[in-house]
Amino acid sequence: MKCSVLLIVFIAFFSCKSAQKIVDKPIVFDEERKALTLAYLSNRYGLEQELPIIEPKMVVLHWTAIPTLEKSFTAFNKSALPNWRPALVNKSGLNVSSQFLVAQDGTIYRLMPETFMARHVIGLNHAAIGIENVGGTKDTPLTEAQLKSNIWLVTYLAKKYDIQYVIGHYEYTNFEGHPLWLEKDANYRTEKTDPGIDFVNKVKSATKSLNLKPTPLK
């Protein structure tokens, strides 16, 4: 009997140790960011809203191409876009960001409320939750821990919201002409490769049981 109790405690201990969790690490979301977000929704999508919120329909996976957590966080933290991103400033002064940031060790950080709009994918921000992964460079490739965290997070979000798609950032233009695509400027596109085909395919394969829709074909 005593051995059975010890076994249960042992299993419970290691189950708790391995359980995923979300750590809140909020970026600035002040009145400036709110105003810039509402302007983005209006100017880019024709959506007039009083609050900068979204109805999540998809999850978009990214890499930051920045080697550290803190530098990645710093890149997203300010409300206004830095001057070194002139191609994006011309379309909106809102800084890029995402709802989640996953460290190289797999720790999941929530940067803002899940239903606040973040600027991370052209044409789809009004319906997309973004997951940024620290790294993605030759010296800091994405890790197995990040892959596992992305799979867990997609599953968590799909159970919480009406998520219909999970896509890599490089797939976003496949949605041109789709009902979710709202970008008004036919010339506003950027070429993306993140977070890599192999990484995305592994996440999609591991979340097949969610019965999400396949990415539209071009």
Salt bridges, closest charged atoms under 4 A:
ASP24 OD1 - ARG110 NE 2.70
GLU70 OE2 - LYS25 NZ 3.24
GLU114 OE2 - ARG110 NH1 2.68
GLU114 OE1 - LYS160 NZ 3.04
GLU132 OE2 - HIS62 ND1 3.83
ASP162 OD2 - LYS57 NZ 2.94
GLU171 OE2 - LYS204 NZ 3.08
GLU176 OE2 - ARG189 NE 3.14
GLU183 OE2 - ARG44 NH2 2.89
ASP185 OD2 - LYS91 NZ 2.73
ASP194 OD2 - HIS62 ND1 3.40
ASP194 OD1 - HIS169 ND1 3.06
ASP198 OD2 - LYS202 NZ 3.24
